[in-house]
């Protein structure tokens, strides 16, 4: 996943599927998975959020995390 010039590295699909599963099993009621690129770690990181509005903070962030994509945990569809 995330292969090509627009992405800093590829992401193993098995890792991505594990992130979806972990988000669905969390006791906190998460609905979305946000995939960010951590500049310091040079790796993708999962971020779970309950409300769609929370995704905006990652899209506009100028910190060490770069927004890559957001997915609905239950339909697995990419929303952004």
N, C-alpha and C positions, 0 to 999 in steps of 0.2 A: 504494500500500500504506500501511497504518497511517493511515487517514483516520478522522476523527471526534474527538469531544471527549476521548477517553482518550489521544490522542496529540498531541504538540506540533507536528507537521507531517506532511505526506505524504511518502512515499518513492517515487521513480520505480522502476517494476518492472524496467526495463532495468538500473539501477544494482544492484538487489538480485540479479538474475540474474548480473551480472558478479562480484559478491561470491561467489556460490556457485561459479562457475567458477574464480575465483582460489583459493578454498580447496581445491578438488579438485586443482588443478594444483600446489599448494605441495609442495616437496620434504619438508617436515616432514609427518608423517602426521596431519593434522587430520581430525576427524570431524564437528565441529559449528561452526556459525556462530552467534555471539551478536550480536544487534543491540542497540546501546546508543545512548542520546541523550546527546551531549556538551553539557553546559550552557554551557561557555565558548565553544565553536565554534557552538553553536545548529544542530547538524546530527547526523544519524545516522552512526554509525561501525561498521564490522565488526570483530569480534574472533573469532579462530579458536582453538579449543581441541581438544585430542586426546581428552580424557576427559570424560564427562558430569559427573563430580563437580566439575570445574573451573567449571562454569556457576554453581554456587552462590555462588561468590565475587562474581559480578556481580549476582546477585539480591539479595544482602544488602549490597551496597556503598552507602556513604553519601558517596561522593566526588562528583566532578563528573560521573560517568557514571550514567545511569539505565537500568536494564535494561528492554528493550522485549520481546524475544522470542528464542527459540533454535530453530534448525533443524538437522536432520541433513543434512549436505552431500550425501549420495548418494541418499537417498530424497526429499529436499527437503521432507520433512514437518516441520511445526511440532511441536516436542516440549514447549515451554513457552510 
